[in-house]
Amino acid sequence: MSTQITDTPPTAEDVQRRGHMAALAVAEQIVTLSPIVPNDVTVTCHPFAPDAPRVDVYFHHSREGVEALAEALGGTVSTRPHRNEDPRPHVSASVVVSSVPVRVWSLLDGVAAQDAAVSA
């Protein structure tokens, strides 16, 4: 009796499912280790890019939340005007955790300085 083992490549759905699971695991790590609990944590893994999951972490009007999580993850925080027609400060940090890109951000009240300030 012989056994034939064939390796079938994973389907797009399998790759997307693994992407979601990787991003969910990172989201769980973030919620566990964040000194300030985020208001929203979103996991995305599109079918057109199943091997590119990402996590988006939002703090409502909280520069402190962005800064604390960025520090915990080893990232750098930047502050810029949100848009040309909307000068409110947009505070953000981008890091990679376990090969998954993570964007941490908050939109504040007030007006951002014209030059993009970068803080720890």
C-alpha positions in Angstrom: 0.0 0.0 0.0 1.4 3.4 -0.9 0.4 6.8 0.3 0.6 9.8 -1.9 1.0 13.1 -0.1 0.2 16.1 -2.2 0.7 19.7 -1.1 -2.1 21.9 -2.3 -1.5 25.6 -2.2 -3.7 27.5 0.2 -6.8 29.1 -1.3 -7.2 32.9 -1.2 -9.8 32.3 1.6 -7.2 30.4 3.6 -4.7 33.1 3.3 -7.2 35.8 4.2 -8.4 33.7 7.2 -4.7 33.4 8.4 -4.3 37.2 7.9 -7.4 37.9 10.0 -6.1 35.6 12.7 -2.7 37.2 12.8 -4.2 40.7 13.0 -6.6 39.6 15.7 -3.7 38.2 17.8 -1.9 41.5 17.5 -5.1 43.4 18.4 -5.4 41.2 21.5 -1.7 42.0 22.4 -2.4 45.7 22.0 -5.5 45.8 24.2 -3.7 43.8 26.8 -0.5 45.9 27.0 -1.9 49.4 26.2 -1.6 51.6 29.3 -4.7 53.4 28.2 -7.6 51.4 26.8 -8.3 52.4 23.2 -11.7 53.4 22.1 -11.7 51.3 18.9 -9.5 48.6 17.6 -10.2 47.5 13.9 -8.8 44.5 12.2 -8.7 44.5 8.4 -7.7 41.8 5.9 -9.1 42.5 2.4 -9.8 39.7 -0.1 -7.8 41.6 -2.7 -4.8 41.7 -0.4 -5.3 38.7 1.9 -1.6 38.5 2.9 -1.6 42.2 4.1 -3.6 42.3 7.3 -3.5 45.5 9.5 -4.7 46.8 12.8 -6.0 50.3 13.4 -6.1 51.7 17.0 -8.1 54.8 17.8 -8.1 56.9 20.9 -10.8 59.6 21.2 -9.2 63.0 21.7 -6.3 61.4 23.5 -2.7 62.4 22.6 -1.8 60.5 25.9 -3.3 57.3 24.6 -1.4 57.4 21.3 1.9 58.4 23.1 1.6 55.7 25.8 0.8 52.9 23.3 3.5 54.1 20.9 6.0 54.1 23.7 5.0 50.6 24.7 5.3 49.3 21.1 8.6 51.2 20.5 7.1 53.6 18.0 7.5 57.4 17.3 4.5 59.8 17.5 4.0 62.6 15.0 1.5 65.4 15.0 0.3 67.1 11.9 -2.7 69.1 10.7 -5.5 66.7 9.8 -6.1 68.2 6.4 -5.6 71.6 4.6 -9.2 72.5 5.3 -9.2 70.9 8.7 -6.3 72.2 10.9 -7.1 70.0 13.9 -4.1 68.1 15.2 -3.9 64.5 14.0 -1.6 62.5 16.3 -0.4 59.2 15.0 2.2 56.4 15.2 2.8 53.5 12.9 4.5 50.3 14.1 4.8 46.7 13.0 3.9 44.0 15.6 4.5 40.4 14.6 4.7 41.3 10.9 1.3 43.1 11.1 1.2 46.9 10.4 -0.4 48.9 13.2 -1.7 52.5 13.0 -2.4 54.3 16.2 -4.1 57.6 16.0 -6.3 60.4 17.5 -7.8 63.5 16.2 -7.7 66.4 18.7 -9.5 69.7 19.1 -7.7 72.9 18.4 -5.2 73.8 15.7 -2.0 71.9 14.9 1.2 73.8 14.6 2.2 74.6 11.0 5.4 72.6 11.2 4.9 68.9 11.9 6.0 68.3 15.5 7.5 64.9 16.3 7.5 63.7 19.9 8.6 60.6 21.8 
